[in-house]
């Protein structure tokens, strides 16, 4: 998956769901400060962290969100307070 493909897929998710980006491209120092992996997709601009803007919508739509992501060759990793999305 290219960066352009990833950006297009992420934009599609952002348009279809009530989510906000809390992290995208990171510098090495920022990535280290938040405990990110040294091989994080965030360093290449190919990861997004999302929070749901509405808890009721999250409960209703999270399974659909995961299915749509998978259809676009993305994986969703729940990290407790946010969902991390990167290429599958």
GUMIMAR-138323 format. One record per atom (N, C-alpha, C, O): x, y, z; residue in one letter. Coordinates in steps of 0.001 Angstrom, whole numbers. Example, Ala and Ser with C-alpha at 12.3 -4.5 7.8 and 13.67 -1.06 7.14 Angstrom:
2
<<13190 -5690 7800> "A">
<<12300 -4500 7800> "A">
<<13200 -3300 7800> "A">
<<14236 -3319 8465> "A">
<<12850 -2250 7080> "S">
<<13670 -1060 7140> "S">
<<12900 30 7870> "S">
<<13409 1138 8039> "S">
% end
This chain:
88
<<843 -1168 0> "X">
<<0 0 0> "X">
<<899 1245 0> "X">
<<1859 1327 766> "X">
<<582 2189 -850> "X">
<<1351 3433 -897> "X">
<<776 4438 103> "X">
<<-318 4249 637> "X">
<<1516 5482 339> "X">
<<1041 6545 1226> "X">
<<-219 7187 656> "X">
<<-1141 7513 1404> "X">
<<-263 7369 -649> "X">
<<-1446 7951 -1294> "X">
<<-2657 7053 -1075> "X">
<<-3744 7540 -763> "X">
<<-2475 5733 -1239> "X">
<<-3570 4789 -1012> "X">
<<-4042 4845 441> "X">
<<-5242 4854 716> "X">
<<-3086 4884 1360> "X">
<<-3448 4937 2773> "X">
<<-4221 6207 3079> "X">
<<-5260 6160 3738> "X">
<<-3725 7339 2608> "X">
<<-4408 8611 2867> "X">
<<-5838 8595 2329> "X">
<<-6752 9102 2981> "X">
<<-6034 8017 1149> "X">
<<-7378 7945 567> "X">
<<-8287 7056 1409> "X">
<<-9442 7404 1654> "X">
<<-7777 5920 1848> "X">
<<-8575 5012 2669> "X">
<<-8919 5662 4010> "X">
<<-10057 5567 4468> "X">
<<-7950 6318 4637> "X">
<<-8197 6992 5915> "X">
<<-9231 8097 5743> "X">
<<-10115 8256 6585> "X">
<<-9129 8854 4672> "X">
<<-10096 9934 4412> "X">
<<-11498 9366 4249> "X">
<<-12468 9971 4705> "X">
<<-11615 8214 3607> "X">
<<-12924 7576 3446> "X">
<<-13520 7228 4808> "X">
<<-14697 7493 5054> "X">
<<-12717 6634 5696> "X">
<<-13210 6322 7041> "X">
<<-13638 7590 7773> "X">
<<-14677 7612 8433> "X">
<<-12845 8628 7653> "X">
<<-13131 9884 8344> "X">
<<-14423 10525 7854> "X">
<<-15107 11209 8615> "X">
<<-14754 10310 6602> "X">
<<-15993 10860 6046> "X">
<<-17208 10031 6430> "X">
<<-18318 10554 6524> "X">
<<-16996 8734 6651> "X">
<<-18126 7837 6895> "X">
<<-18484 7675 8374> "X">
<<-19587 7235 8698> "X">
<<-17564 8027 9267> "X">
<<-17796 7790 10688> "X">
<<-17537 9058 11496> "X">
<<-16822 9960 11061> "X">
<<-18133 9098 12672> "X">
<<-18025 10253 13566> "X">
<<-16762 10103 14417> "X">
<<-16826 9830 15616> "X">
<<-15603 10290 13754> "X">
<<-14302 10083 14398> "X">
<<-13414 11301 14183> "X">
<<-13579 12052 13221> "X">
<<-12475 11478 15097> "X">
<<-11497 12562 14981> "X">
<<-10095 11979 15069> "X">
<<-9844 11049 15835> "X">
<<-9185 12534 14274> "X">
<<-7787 12120 14284> "X">
<<-7101 12750 15499> "X">
<<-7192 13957 15720> "X">
<<-6414 11912 16281> "X">
<<-5635 12433 17405> "X">
<<-4139 12308 17157> "X">
<<-3340 12948 17840> "X">
<<-3755 11488 16184> "X">
<<-2346 11372 15812> "X">
<<-2256 10846 14394> "X">
<<-3021 9971 13988> "X">
<<-1312 11391 13648> "X">
<<-1073 10944 12270> "X">
<<437 10820 12095> "X">
<<1066 9998 12762> "X">
<<1025 11616 11214> "X">
<<2471 11567 11026> "X">
<<3174 12091 12274> "X">
<<2792 13121 12830> "X">
<<4211 11364 12708> "X">
<<4974 11761 13886> "X">
<<6458 11861 13556> "X">
<<6970 11147 12693> "X">
<<7134 12758 14258> "X">
<<8596 12778 14224> "X">
<<9093 11641 15128> "X">
<<8339 11109 15943> "X">
<<10347 11287 14975> "X">
<<10918 10247 15838> "X">
<<10847 10641 17319> "X">
<<10559 9806 18177> "X">
<<11113 11922 17609> "X">
<<11086 12348 19009> "X">
<<9668 12290 19583> "X">
<<9484 11853 20719> "X">
<<8674 12721 18822> "X">
<<7282 12642 19299> "X">
<<6856 11194 19467> "X">
<<6194 10847 20445> "X">
<<7233 10348 18517> "X">
<<6887 8937 18580> "X">
<<7472 8300 19836> "X">
<<6799 7530 20522> "X">
<<8722 8623 20131> "X">
<<9363 8086 21337> "X">
<<8671 8608 22593> "X">
<<8485 7868 23559> "X">
<<8295 9874 22576> "X">
<<7668 10488 23751> "X">
<<6327 9853 24100> "X">
<<5941 9816 25269> "X">
<<5614 9354 23091> "X">
<<4315 8727 23351> "X">
<<4416 7203 23443> "X">
<<3400 6513 23532> "X">
<<5644 6683 23421> "X">
<<5838 5238 23567> "X">
<<5598 4434 22307> "X">
<<5324 3236 22373> "X">
<<5699 5089 21150> "X">
<<5485 4398 19881> "X">
<<6629 3465 19526> "X">
<<7760 3652 19974> "X">
<<6330 2477 18732> "X">
<<7327 1533 18246> "X">
<<8343 2242 17354> "X">
<<7994 3191 16651> "X">
<<9581 1794 17377> "X">
<<10603 2386 16503> "X">
<<10299 2083 15033> "X">
<<10870 2711 14142> "X">
<<9406 1128 14777> "X">
<<8993 791 13413> "X">
<<7558 1237 13129> "X">
<<6912 709 12224> "X">
<<7069 2192 13886> "X">
<<5685 2649 13776> "X">
<<5363 3170 12382> "X">
<<6163 3872 11764> "X">
<<4181 2814 11901> "X">
<<3680 3369 10643> "X">
<<3469 4881 10755> "X">
<<3443 5573 9737> "X">
<<3317 5401 11972> "X">
<<3168 6850 12152> "X">
<<4383 7598 11600> "X">
<<4247 8711 11093> "X">
<<5559 6998 11695> "X">
<<6792 7647 11221> "X">
<<6799 7843 9710> "X">
<<7498 8714 9193> "X">
<<6018 7028 9004> "X">
<<5919 7119 7541> "X">
<<4642 7821 7105> "X">
<<4373 7935 5909> "X">
<<3852 8293 8067> "X">
<<2588 8938 7732> "X">
<<1517 7960 7308> "X">
<<546 8337 6651> "X">
<<1691 6696 7684> "X">
<<736 5670 7264> "X">
<<38 5023 8459> "X">
<<-159 3808 8497> "X">
<<-328 5850 9425> "X">
<<-1134 5405 10563> "X">
<<-1947 6585 11047> "X">
<<-1536 7739 10924> "X">
<<-3104 6278 11599> "X">
<<-3949 7303 12215> "X">
<<-4457 6729 13532> "X">
<<-4766 5542 13636> "X">
<<-4536 7596 14528> "X">
<<-5217 7265 15766> "X">
<<-6508 8063 15780> "X">
<<-6521 9264 15510> "X">
<<-7598 7367 16103> "X">
<<-8921 7992 16086> "X">
<<-9605 7842 17434> "X">
<<-9452 6828 18116> "X">
<<-10357 8860 17807> "X">
<<-11314 8755 18896> "X">
<<-12697 8977 18292> "X">
<<-12867 9701 17311> "X">
<<-13663 8337 18905> "X">
<<-15044 8510 18470> "X">
<<-15594 9761 19137> "X">
<<-15396 9973 20333> "X">
<<-16282 10582 18365> "X">
<<-16827 11832 18883> "X">
<<-18113 11616 19688> "X">
<<-18537 12491 20444> "X">
<<-18722 10448 19517> "X">
<<-19979 10157 20186> "X">
<<-19956 8701 20632> "X">
<<-19873 7797 19801> "X">
<<-20029 8474 21918> "X">
<<-19937 7114 22459> "X">
<<-21070 6209 21967> "X">
<<-20840 5027 21709> "X">
<<-22280 6740 21832> "X">
<<-23393 5928 21328> "X">
<<-23133 5479 19898> "X">
<<-23442 4342 19539> "X">
<<-22569 6359 19080> "X">
<<-22250 5984 17705> "X">
<<-21121 4967 17670> "X">
<<-21134 4061 16837> "X">
<<-20149 5101 18557> "X">
<<-19076 4106 18624> "X">
<<-19658 2731 18910> "X">
<<-19327 1759 18230> "X">
<<-20515 2645 19903> "X">
<<-21127 1358 20257> "X">
<<-21893 771 19086> "X">
<<-21849 -435 18840> "X">
<<-22599 1638 18363> "X">
<<-23413 1186 17237> "X">
<<-22576 844 16008> "X">
<<-22888 -113 15299> "X">
<<-21510 1616 15743> "X">
<<-20824 1539 14450> "X">
<<-19438 902 14453> "X">
<<-18849 742 13384> "X">
<<-18897 533 15611> "X">
<<-17499 85 15641> "X">
<<-17277 -1179 14805> "X">
<<-16228 -1317 14176> "X">
<<-18229 -2091 14785> "X">
<<-18063 -3305 13968> "X">
<<-18056 -2960 12483> "X">
<<-17261 -3512 11722> "X">
<<-18929 -2056 12069> "X">
<<-18956 -1614 10678> "X">
<<-17656 -886 10327> "X">
<<-17111 -1074 9239> "X">
<<-17165 -62 11244> "X">
<<-15892 632 11055> "X">
<<-14773 -371 10781> "X">
<<-13977 -176 9862> "X">
<<-14708 -1430 11565> "X">
<<-13675 -2459 11385> "X">
<<-13826 -3173 10046> "X">
<<-12836 -3442 9366> "X">
<<-15073 -3480 9669> "X">
<<-15307 -4152 8374> "X">
<<-14889 -3267 7213> "X">
<<-14233 -3730 6280> "X">
<<-15267 -1991 7267> "X">
<<-14898 -1073 6183> "X">
<<-13387 -928 6087> "X">
<<-12830 -919 4989> "X">
<<-12729 -815 7219> "X">
<<-11268 -716 7228> "X">
<<-10656 -1954 6584> "X">
<<-9760 -1844 5748> "X">
<<-11135 -3122 6969> "X">
<<-10600 -4373 6420> "X">
<<-10807 -4435 4908> "X">
<<-9930 -4904 4183> "X">
<<-11950 -3969 4430> "X">
<<-12218 -3957 2982> "X">
<<-11210 -3093 2234> "X">
<<-10936 -3327 1057> "X">
<<-10659 -2094 2921> "X">
<<-9686 -1194 2295> "X">
<<-8254 -1593 2649> "X">
<<-7325 -801 2492> "X">
<<-8083 -2833 3129> "X">
<<-6770 -3391 3463> "X">
<<-6085 -2647 4605> "X">
<<-4871 -2442 4602> "X">
<<-6904 -2249 5585> "X">
<<-6405 -1607 6793> "X">
<<-6723 -2500 7985> "X">
<<-7683 -3270 7960> "X">
<<-5917 -2388 9013> "X">
<<-6245 -3079 10247> "X">
<<-6512 -2046 11334> "X">
<<-5909 -973 11365> "X">
<<-7429 -2402 12220> "X">
<<-7785 -1534 13346> "X">
<<-7298 -2219 14610> "X">
<<-7614 -3381 14864> "X">
<<-6534 -1493 15390> "X">
<<-6040 -2005 16667> "X">
<<-6621 -1115 17757> "X">
<<-6329 79 17827> "X">
<<-7453 -1721 18612> "X">
<<-8020 -960 19716> "X">
<<-6949 -803 20787> "X">
<<-6383 -1788 21261> "X">
<<-6676 438 21163> "X">
<<-5649 719 22162> "X">
<<-6262 1363 23401> "X">
<<-5652 2215 24047> "X">
<<-7473 938 23712> "X">
<<-8149 1415 24919> "X">
<<-8862 2726 24715> "X">
<<-10079 2750 24534> "X">
<<-8126 3817 24740> "X">
<<-8755 5132 24619> "X">
<<-8852 5623 23186> "X">
<<-9375 6710 22941> "X">
<<-8349 4831 22220> "X">
<<-8442 5210 20810> "X">
<<-8285 3969 19937> "X">
<<-7872 2907 20402> "X">
<<-8623 4129 18670> "X">
<<-8414 3077 17670> "X">
<<-7260 3500 16766> "X">
<<-7249 4601 16216> "X">
<<-6300 2605 16628> "X">
<<-5145 2837 15764> "X">
<<-5413 2116 14447> "X">
<<-5808 950 14449> "X">
<<-5202 2802 13320> "X">
<<-5434 2238 11983> "X">
<<-4130 2324 11197> "X">
<<-3471 3363 11167> "X">
<<-3772 1199 10556> "X">
<<-2570 1120 9737> "X">
<<-2796 100 8636> "X">
<<-3784 -633 8678> "X">
<<-1895 31 7639> "X">
<<-2052 -970 6589> "X">
<<-2065 -2379 7177> "X">
<<-1343 -2674 8130> "X">
<<-2889 -3235 6601> "X">
<<-2989 -4631 7064> "X">
<<-1754 -5417 6654> "X">
<<-1654 -6607 6951> "X">
% end
